[in-house]
Amino acid sequence: MRAHRHRADEQSSRQAADLPPGHGPALCLLALVERAVWIYDFDKARMAWANPAGLRFWRAESVDALRARDLNPTALGTAERLENLRLALTRGEVRSERWTFYPQGQPFQRDCRLHGVALEDGRMALLVDAADAPMQVADSSFETRAIEAVRQSPLMISLLGEGGQWLMHNPAAEALINRLQGTNLPGLDNFATLFAHPDEAVSLRARALESGSAEATLRMAGPSFRMHEVTLRRLTDPVTGRLSLMVSQADVTRAYRAERRLHKALARERAIAETQRQFLSVTSHDFRTPLSVIDGSARRIARLAEPGSVIAERAETIRDTARRMTEAVDRTLGWASIEEGRVDFQPERANIRPMVERALLGQRSVHPHRPFVAELDDVPDLMLDQVLVLRVLDNLIGNAIKYSPEEQPVRVRCFARNGEVLISVSDEGIGIPSDELSKLFTRFFRSSNARRFKGSGVGLHAARFYMELHGGRIAVKSAEGKGSTFTLAFPVPAKG
């Protein structure tokens, strides 16, 4: 009797030497349990400890031999399940689940009691208490529901051997196989025969076996046009322990056709935009030559005329008109360059107030009877591309004139506030419908109440683009039938 007790103490002592530090007393007791118990290190994907029954289950000669095994999960689903389990154990949960283990490649199912334990360094590990075969009764409600969910899913789910043989189908996948008159003949790549282009299916399977998962949109075999989103995930067959793939398929024919229609519509839109761009560019360039001739001729007439004479005044009017037409051509070319992404942006330090005054002077000369109210404060210098800023100012002031009665004033303010220089242009005109304000800066958009006026719908789109180049912004406040106020905000550069 004493000899038997001595052997048990000696065995317990040897077992204790293999225990993780800090858990010796508790694990010495677990070493005497006849059920398989082990501790799995989540982070290292290796065993930290196992009792003698656990070593027998895993067919390992010692704890050190078991620790040396790489137990990284082959299947992505298993890795996700382990991570979900880790989170549950961190919350203090204790789980009862059925798992399939693969000691030396052979599958064994066990009902397990799963606990979280802390290793000596504080990291979370998994304590597994595995029931002996035959399986003990455990709470299998989760697994039962998971199986029923797979059965009832409209997603077509199958299990596939790495050579292309079918191992199982859920009802939706089985209906697909029957509809396509699919087979499951030994030695035949039954997976590839489902698709109109088998080589694409073979390539997809090879990628999944190599990387763990792969997906593609493939055309199905058969006379009707059907497109499926096919996803493959690598796993281990719980029956044979061999490498296999889970196949999930969703019929995306309707979405695929809609996407194709959208691509065609987008291609047509791009072609139309390109035609418009080329037309604008060619037409604008064609205008430059006669405008230059008109300006040159008017300049020569002005030199020959008596100063202050009617002829001199009319020559200057012709030159001014030619300059404004040239500026309109430049604006048109600027809009085309926005679409090409070739805007020539050359900012330099300058004061914006003289630019506002110049824009107002130009509009006054064209609209001598229009009242203007200008409140222009002294403001700090900014980093400005003067050509682009003048285009924005001309557009805003011109719109205020266009969309308001001739007797109503156009108000322009220039002032500094909170590290910005603000320019506001206000009118008392038709305003903008509130439900259309969000689309106002979209290219070619014109509000529903502005279509009786001439316009292209690109001016405000270009204005926003030019403001963004300056690091600024453009905003609008408007009430239909009462008028609008557009505000430009330019950041004041740091001194230095």
C-alpha positions in Angstrom: 0.0 0.0 0.0 2.8 2.4 0.9 4.6 1.5 -2.4 1.4 2.3 -4.4 1.1 5.7 -2.6 4.8 6.3 -3.2 4.3 5.7 -7.0 1.3 8.0 -7.1 3.2 10.8 -5.3 6.2 10.3 -7.7 3.8 10.5 -10.7 2.2 13.7 -9.3 5.6 15.2 -8.7 6.7 14.5 -12.3 3.5 16.0 -13.5 3.9 19.1 -11.4 7.2 19.8 -13.0 5.4 20.3 -16.3 2.8 22.7 -14.9 2.8 26.4 -16.0 4.2 28.5 -13.1 1.6 29.9 -10.8 -1.0 27.2 -11.2 0.8 24.2 -9.7 -1.5 23.4 -6.8 -4.7 23.6 -8.9 -3.2 21.7 -11.9 -1.8 19.0 -9.7 -5.4 18.2 -8.8 -6.5 18.3 -12.5 -3.6 16.0 -13.3 -5.4 13.3 -11.3 -8.7 13.7 -13.2 -9.4 10.9 -15.6 -11.0 13.2 -18.2 -8.8 15.0 -20.8 -8.0 18.5 -19.7 -5.6 20.9 -21.3 -4.7 24.6 -21.5 -4.5 26.3 -24.9 -2.5 29.5 -25.4 -4.5 31.8 -27.7 -1.7 34.1 -28.7 1.0 31.4 -29.4 -1.5 28.9 -30.8 0.2 26.2 -28.8 -0.6 24.1 -25.7 0.5 25.4 -22.4 -0.2 22.2 -20.4 -2.2 18.9 -20.5 -3.0 16.3 -17.9 -2.1 12.6 -18.6 -5.6 12.0 -20.1 -5.1 15.0 -22.3 -1.7 13.8 -23.4 -3.3 10.4 -24.3 -6.1 12.2 -26.3 -3.6 14.2 -28.2 -1.3 11.2 -28.6 1.7 13.1 -27.2 4.5 11.5 -25.1 4.9 14.5 -22.9 3.8 18.0 -22.3 7.0 19.3 -24.0 6.2 17.3 -27.1 2.7 18.6 -27.1 3.9 22.2 -26.6 6.1 21.8 -29.7 3.1 21.3 -32.0 1.9 24.1 -34.1 -1.9 24.3 -33.5 -2.6 27.3 -35.7 -6.1 26.8 -37.1 -6.2 25.8 -40.7 -9.7 27.1 -41.3 -10.5 30.8 -41.1 -13.9 29.9 -39.5 -12.0 28.1 -36.7 -9.8 31.1 -36.2 -12.9 33.3 -35.9 -14.6 30.9 -33.6 -11.5 30.9 -31.3 -11.4 34.7 -31.3 -15.1 34.9 -30.4 -14.5 32.4 -27.6 -11.6 34.4 -26.3 -13.9 37.5 -26.1 -16.6 35.5 -24.3 -14.2 34.1 -21.7 -12.8 37.6 -21.1 -16.3 38.7 -20.1 -16.3 35.9 -17.6 -18.5 33.5 -19.5 -18.1 29.7 -19.3 -19.1 27.9 -22.5 -20.3 24.3 -23.2 -19.6 23.6 -26.9 -18.9 20.7 -29.2 -15.6 20.8 -31.0 -13.8 18.6 -33.5 -10.1 18.1 -32.7 -7.5 16.5 -34.9 -4.9 14.6 -32.9 -2.3 13.6 -35.5 -4.8 14.4 -38.3 -7.6 12.2 -37.1 -11.0 13.9 -36.3 -12.5 13.4 -32.9 -15.6 15.2 -31.6 -15.9 16.1 -27.9 -18.4 18.0 -25.8 -16.2 20.5 -23.9 -16.5 22.7 -20.9 -14.5 25.8 -21.7 -13.1 28.2 -19.1 -10.8 31.2 -19.2 -7.6 31.1 -17.2 -4.9 33.6 -16.7 -1.3 32.6 -17.5 1.5 33.9 -15.3 2.1 36.9 -17.5 -1.6 37.9 -17.3 -2.6 36.7 -20.8 -5.9 34.9 -21.3 -5.7 31.2 -22.1 -8.3 28.5 -22.6 -8.9 25.7 -20.2 -10.6 22.8 -22.0 -12.4 20.0 -20.1 -13.2 17.4 -22.8 -15.8 14.7 -22.2 -14.9 11.1 -22.8 -16.4 9.1 -25.7 -19.1 8.1 -26.0 -20.2 11.7 -25.8 -21.8 13.0 -22.7 -25.0 15.0 -22.9 -24.2 18.7 -23.2 -26.1 21.8 -24.1 -26.0 21.5 -27.9 -28.7 24.1 -28.6 -26.2 26.5 -30.3 -25.0 23.8 -32.7 -28.5 22.6 -33.4 -29.6 26.1 -34.3 -26.5 26.7 -36.4 -27.2 23.5 -38.4 -30.8 24.5 -38.9 -29.8 28.0 -40.0 -27.5 26.5 -42.7 -30.3 24.2 -43.8 -32.8 27.1 -44.1 -30.4 29.6 -45.6 -31.1 30.9 -49.1 -27.3 31.1 -49.5 -26.1 28.0 -51.4 -23.6 26.3 -49.0 -21.5 23.2 -49.9 -18.5 21.4 -48.6 -15.9 20.6 -51.3 -12.9 18.3 -51.3 -9.7 19.8 -52.6 -9.9 17.7 -55.8 -13.4 19.0 -56.7 -15.6 16.3 -55.2 -18.8 17.4 -53.3 -18.9 16.3 -49.6 -22.3 18.0 -48.7 -24.9 20.5 -49.7 -27.5 22.5 -47.9 -30.9 22.4 -49.6 -30.4 25.6 -51.6 -27.1 24.3 -53.0 -28.6 20.9 -53.7 -31.4 22.5 -55.7 -28.7 24.4 -57.7 -26.9 21.1 -58.5 -30.2 19.5 -59.5 -31.1 22.4 -61.7 -27.8 22.3 -63.5 -27.8 18.5 -63.6 -24.6 18.4 -61.8 -22.7 15.2 -61.0 -20.4 14.0 -58.2 -18.4 11.4 -60.1 -15.1 10.1 -58.7 -12.0 11.5 -60.4 -14.0 14.4 -62.0 -13.7 18.0 -61.0 -17.4 18.3 -60.3 -17.0 21.9 -58.9 -15.5 23.2 -62.1 -18.3 21.7 -64.2 -20.8 24.1 -62.6 -19.4 27.1 -64.3 -19.4 28.4 -67.9 -15.6 28.9 -67.7 -14.2 26.0 -65.7 -10.6 27.4 -65.7 -11.8 30.4 -63.7 -13.3 28.1 -61.1 -10.1 26.0 -60.9 -8.0 29.2 -60.4 -10.4 30.4 -57.7 -10.1 27.1 -55.8 -6.3 27.2 -56.0 -6.2 30.7 -54.5 -8.5 29.6 -51.7 -6.4 26.6 -50.9 -3.3 28.7 -50.8 -4.4 31.8 -49.0 -7.4 30.5 -46.9 -10.1 32.2 -48.8 -11.0 33.6 -52.2 -14.1 35.0 -54.0 -15.1 35.9 -57.5 -18.2 36.6 -59.6 -18.6 33.7 -62.1 -21.0 32.8 -64.8 -22.8 29.6 -64.3 -23.1 26.8 -66.8 -26.3 26.2 -68.6 -28.4 27.9 -71.3 -29.7 30.8 -69.1 -27.5 33.7 -68.1 -26.8 33.5 -64.3 -24.0 35.1 -62.4 -23.0 33.9 -58.9 -20.9 35.5 -56.2 -18.8 32.5 -55.2 -16.8 32.5 -51.9 -14.4 29.7 -50.9 -13.0 29.2 -47.4 -10.4 26.6 -46.5 -11.2 24.2 -43.6 -10.6 20.7 -42.4 -13.3 18.1 -43.0 -14.6 17.1 -39.6 -15.2 13.6 -40.8 -12.0 12.7 -42.5 -9.6 15.3 -41.2 -8.6 16.2 -44.8 -8.2 19.6 -46.3 -11.5 20.9 -47.8 -13.3 24.0 -48.8 -16.6 25.6 -47.8 -18.4 27.0 -50.9 -21.0 29.7 -50.5 -22.8 31.0 -53.6 -25.3 33.8 -54.0 -27.2 34.6 -57.2 -26.3 38.2 -58.1 -27.6 38.1 -61.7 -30.0 41.1 -61.1 -27.3 43.2 -59.4 -24.7 42.2 -62.1 -27.0 43.3 -64.9 -27.8 46.6 -63.1 -24.1 47.2 -62.6 -23.5 46.6 -66.3 -26.2 49.0 -67.2 -24.6 51.6 -64.9 -21.2 51.1 -66.4 -22.6 51.6 -69.9 -24.5 54.7 -68.8 -21.3 56.0 -67.2 -19.3 55.3 -70.4 -21.9 57.2 -72.4 -21.8 60.1 -69.9 -18.1 60.2 -70.1 -18.2 60.2 -73.9 -20.8 63.1 -73.9 -18.6 65.0 -71.4 -15.6 64.5 -73.6 -17.4 65.7 -76.6 -18.6 68.8 -74.7 -15.1 69.4 -73.5 -13.6 69.2 -77.0 -16.4 71.4 -78.4 -15.8 74.0 -75.7 -12.0 73.9 -76.2 -12.1 74.1 -80.0 -14.8 76.8 -80.1 -13.1 78.9 -77.4 -9.8 78.8 -79.3 -11.6 79.6 -82.5 -13.0 82.8 -80.9 -9.6 84.0 -79.8 -8.2 84.9 -83.3 -11.1 87.2 -84.4 -11.3 88.8 -81.0 -7.6 89.6 -81.2 -8.1 91.1 -84.7 -11.1 93.2 -83.4 -9.1 94.5 -80.4 -6.1 95.3 -82.6 -8.2 97.2 -85.1 -10.0 99.1 -82.4 -6.6 100.0 -80.8 -5.4 101.4 -84.2 -8.6 103.4 -84.7 -8.3 104.9 -81.2 -4.7 106.1 -82.0 -5.8 107.8 -85.2 -8.9 109.4 -83.7 -9.0 112.7 -81.9 -8.7 112.3 -78.1 -12.1 112.6 -76.5 -13.9 112.3 -79.8 -16.9 110.0 -80.4 -14.8 107.7 -82.5 -12.2 107.4 -79.8 -14.9 106.6 -77.2 -16.5 104.0 -79.5 -13.1 102.4 -80.2 -12.5 102.1 -76.5 -16.0 100.6 -76.1 -15.2 98.0 -78.8 -11.9 97.2 -77.0 -13.7 96.8 -73.7 -16.3 94.5 -75.2 -13.5 92.4 -76.9 -11.7 92.1 -73.5 -14.9 90.9 -71.8 -15.5 88.4 -74.6 -11.9 87.2 -74.2 -12.5 86.8 -70.5 -15.6 84.8 -71.3 -13.5 82.6 -73.5 -11.0 82.1 -70.8 -13.8 81.2 -68.4 -15.0 78.6 -70.8 -11.5 77.2 -71.2 -11.2 77.2 -67.4 -14.4 75.1 -67.1 -13.0 72.6 -69.6 -9.6 72.5 -67.8 -11.4 71.6 -64.5 -12.8 68.5 -66.2 -9.4 67.6 -67.5 -7.7 68.2 -64.2 -5.3 70.7 -65.7 -6.2 74.0 -63.9 -3.2 76.3 -63.9 -3.1 77.5 -60.3 -0.5 80.1 -59.5 -1.2 81.8 -56.2 0.8 84.8 -55.0 0.5 87.2 -52.1 -2.0 89.9 -53.0 -4.9 92.0 -51.6 -8.4 91.0 -52.7 -10.0 94.4 -52.2 -8.7 95.9 -55.5 -10.0 92.7 -57.3 -13.4 93.3 -55.9 -13.3 96.9 -57.0 -12.2 95.8 -60.5 -15.0 93.3 -60.7 -17.5 95.9 -59.7 -16.1 98.5 -62.1 -16.5 96.0 -65.0 -20.1 95.2 -64.1 -21.0 98.9 -63.7 -19.7 99.6 -67.2 -22.0 97.0 -68.6 -25.0 97.8 -66.4 -24.8 101.6 -65.8 -28.4 101.8 -64.4 -28.0 99.0 -61.9 -27.5 100.3 -58.3 -24.5 98.7 -56.4 -23.9 99.0 -52.7 -20.2 98.2 -51.8 -18.9 98.0 -48.2 -15.2 97.2 -48.6 -13.0 97.1 -45.5 -9.3 97.1 -45.4 -8.3 93.4 -45.2 -5.0 91.5 -44.9 -3.2 90.1 -47.9 -4.0 86.6 -49.1 -2.4 83.9 -51.3 -4.5 84.3 -54.4 -4.5 83.3 -58.1 -5.9 86.6 -59.3 -7.2 85.2 -62.6 -9.3 82.5 -60.9 -10.5 84.8 -58.1 -11.7 87.4 -60.7 -13.6 84.6 -62.5 -15.4 83.7 -59.2 -16.2 87.4 -58.4 -17.5 88.0 -62.0 -19.6 84.9 -61.8 -21.2 85.8 -58.4 -21.8 89.5 -59.2 -23.1 88.6 -62.7 -25.5 86.1 -61.3 -26.8 88.6 -58.8 -27.5 91.0 -61.6 -29.0 88.3 -63.9 -31.5 86.9 -61.3 -32.8 90.1 -59.7 -34.9 93.0 -61.1 -32.9 95.9 -62.6 -34.0 98.4 -60.0 -32.9 96.3 -57.1 -29.4 96.9 -55.7 -26.6 94.3 -55.6 -24.7 94.5 -52.3 -21.0 93.5 -52.1 -19.1 93.3 -48.8 -15.5 92.6 -48.1 -14.3 92.2 -44.5 -12.1 90.1 -42.2 -13.3 87.9 -39.3 -11.9 85.0 -37.3 -8.8 84.5 -39.4 -10.6 84.7 -42.7 -11.4 87.3 -45.4 -15.0 87.1 -46.4 -16.6 88.4 -49.6 -20.4 88.4 -49.7 -22.6 89.1 -52.8 -26.3 89.7 -52.1 -29.3 90.3 -54.3 -33.1 90.7 -53.9 -34.0 88.4 -56.7 -35.7 85.1 -57.4 -33.8 83.1 -54.8 -33.3 79.3 -54.8 -35.8 76.6 -53.8 -34.7 75.2 -50.5 -34.8 71.6 -51.7 -32.4 72.4 -54.5 -29.7 74.2 -52.4 -27.7 70.9 -51.9 -27.3 70.5 -55.7 -26.5 74.1 -56.5 -22.8 73.5 -57.0 -23.2 70.4 -59.1 -21.9 70.7 -62.7 -24.7 71.7 -65.2 -27.3 72.0 -62.5 -29.7 74.9 -62.7 -32.5 75.6 -60.3 -36.0 75.0 -61.5 -36.9 78.7 -61.3 -33.8 79.9 -63.2 -34.3 78.0 -66.5 -35.9 81.0 -68.2 -32.6 82.8 -67.9 -29.6 82.0 -70.1 -26.9 80.0 -68.4 -24.9 76.8 -68.6 -24.9 75.6 -65.0 -21.1 75.4 -64.7 -20.2 78.8 -63.2 -20.9 77.9 -59.5 -19.4 74.4 -60.0 -16.2 76.1 -61.2 -16.4 78.7 -58.4 -16.4 76.0 -55.7 -13.5 74.2 -57.4 -11.4 77.4 -57.5 -12.2 78.2 -53.9 -11.1 74.7 -52.8 -7.8 75.3 -54.7 -7.3 78.3 -52.4 -8.2 76.3 -49.3 -11.3 78.3 -48.9 -15.0 77.7 -49.3 -18.2 79.1 -50.8 -21.6 79.1 -49.0 -25.1 80.2 -49.9 -28.1 81.4 -48.0 -31.3 81.9 -50.0 -35.1 82.1 -49.8 -37.1 81.6 -52.9 -38.7 84.9 -54.0 -36.6 87.0 -51.6 -33.0 86.7 -52.8 -29.6 85.1 -52.2 -26.4 85.8 -50.5 -23.2 84.0 -51.6 -20.2 84.2 -49.3 -16.5 83.4 -50.2 -14.2 82.6 -47.3 -10.4 82.8 -47.8 -8.0 81.7 -45.1 -5.5 84.4 -44.0 -2.0 83.0 -44.3 0.3 82.9 -41.3 2.8 85.7 -41.1 6.4 84.8 -41.8 
